[in-house]
Amino acid sequence: MFLKISALALAALLLSTSNAYAYIDPGTGSAATTAIIGFFAAAAYTLRKFFYRLKDMIFSKPSKDASTDGKQDK
């Protein structure tokens, strides 16, 4: 019942329009587009970074001798 009333109220809000009397200059559209593209690029980079970090944690091979820390005796 609540879902039906909420959907009806949302439909009424979306279907009732009024004049805004506002002006949006052409630069605003390009700024908004740049912001949206930047958001998705940052999200993709972040997900890629965490994916490779997780992959390295799961599939990395342990070092042969942890006590030498990569130093070899001559």
C-alpha positions in Angstrom: 0.0 0.0 0.0 2.8 2.4 0.9 4.6 1.6 -2.3 1.6 2.4 -4.4 1.1 5.7 -2.6 4.7 6.6 -3.0 4.7 5.7 -6.7 1.6 7.8 -7.2 3.1 10.8 -5.4 6.3 10.5 -7.4 4.4 10.4 -10.7 2.4 13.4 -9.7 5.6 15.4 -8.9 7.2 14.4 -12.2 4.1 15.1 -14.3 3.4 18.5 -12.8 5.6 21.1 -14.5 6.1 24.8 -14.0 8.2 27.4 -15.6 11.6 27.9 -14.0 12.5 31.3 -15.6 16.2 30.3 -15.5 19.0 30.7 -18.0 21.8 28.1 -18.4 24.7 29.4 -20.5 26.5 27.1 -23.0 29.5 26.7 -20.7 27.5 25.0 -18.0 26.7 22.1 -20.2 30.3 21.4 -21.0 31.3 21.8 -17.4 28.7 19.3 -16.3 29.8 16.9 -19.0 33.4 17.2 -18.0 32.5 16.6 -14.3 30.5 13.5 -15.2 33.2 12.1 -17.4 35.8 12.8 -14.7 33.7 11.0 -12.1 33.5 7.9 -14.2 37.2 8.0 -15.1 38.1 8.3 -11.4 35.8 5.5 -10.4 37.2 3.2 -13.1 40.8 4.0 -12.0 39.9 3.4 -8.4 38.3 0.0 -9.2 41.2 -1.0 -11.4 43.6 -0.1 -8.6 41.8 -2.2 -6.0 41.3 -5.1 -8.4 45.0 -5.3 -9.1 45.9 -5.0 -5.4 43.5 -7.8 -4.6 44.8 -9.9 -7.5 48.4 -9.4 -6.2 47.3 -10.4 -2.7 45.6 -13.6 -3.9 48.0 -14.7 -6.6 51.4 -13.4 -5.4 54.1 -16.0 -4.7 55.9 -15.8 -1.4 59.6 -15.0 -1.6 62.0 -17.9 -1.5 63.9 -16.8 1.6 62.2 -14.1 3.6 65.2 -13.8 6.0 67.6 -12.4 3.5 65.2 -9.7 2.3 66.5 -10.0 -1.3 70.2 -9.8 -0.4 72.5 -12.6 -1.5 75.8 -13.7 0.0 78.8 -13.6 -2.3 
